[in-house]
Amino acid sequence: MSRSRNTEKESVWAAMRIGRDEDGEPCLPRIMARKPKSGDIHPLPKSVLTRLLKDIPVEYLYGLSRVELRARRGKRIGEPYGVHRSGEKVIILYSLPRLWVLDMMSEGSKKDLEACRARVSQHGRQWHVYWPSEAGLAVWFFKEVFTHELGHHFAEQYKKKRGRIRGVRYHEMNADLRSFRLTREVFRRIRKRRKARQDAGRVQGA
C-alpha cells in the first residue's frame, strides 16, 4: 500500500512536493523588504535572511509564499515582533530600534536577551534593552521571533495530518517547541558547513 500524506513524515512530504530550481534546489519563499520605521533597523535584513533560509529544513518552508520585512507598528516594542498570516501563507517581521524601553521583564526574558549580548538595565519601573551589536539582535530575533512564526506555519501547513491545535496557549506552546527544535537544527547545519570549509582550507594549505 502506498503511503499517504497522513503516514509520511513532513520532511518526506515536503521534499517531494516543494518546487525546485534548475539545479534541483528547493525554491525558497520570496523576501519583500520595505523601509523600517525611522530610527529602526530590520533585525534580519534581506541579505542575512536569504542565507538563513537555505539552512532551514524544507518542511518548515513548504507552502510559505513569502516573508515580508515591514516597519514597526506604533511606538511600543514587541506588539508584535512578527506575525504569521495563515490565509496568505506569509510571515511578517517588524523593524526594531537598537534601544528598547519596556514596562516589564521576566527573568527568563532577561537571560535570553543577555545571552545574545544585549545590555539590560532597570530604570525605575522600566527596563532598557540596548543592542551594541546588530549581530546579537539578529541571533535573538531569529531564535525568538522568526522560528516561532515558522512554528505557526508548520502547524497550519500540516493541520490535516496532525490535527488542528485548539486554544491560544497550546498553539503558542507548540510554536515555541518547534522554534527550539528548528533553531537547534539550523545552528547544527551552520556549524557543520563551517567545519567543512575549515577542513577544506587545512587540506589546501597542507
Summary of the structure (lengths in Angstrom):
residues: 206
radius of gyration: 18.8
end to end distance: 53.4
largest distance: 66.2
contacts: 554
relative contact order: 0.13
helix: 46%
strand: 17%
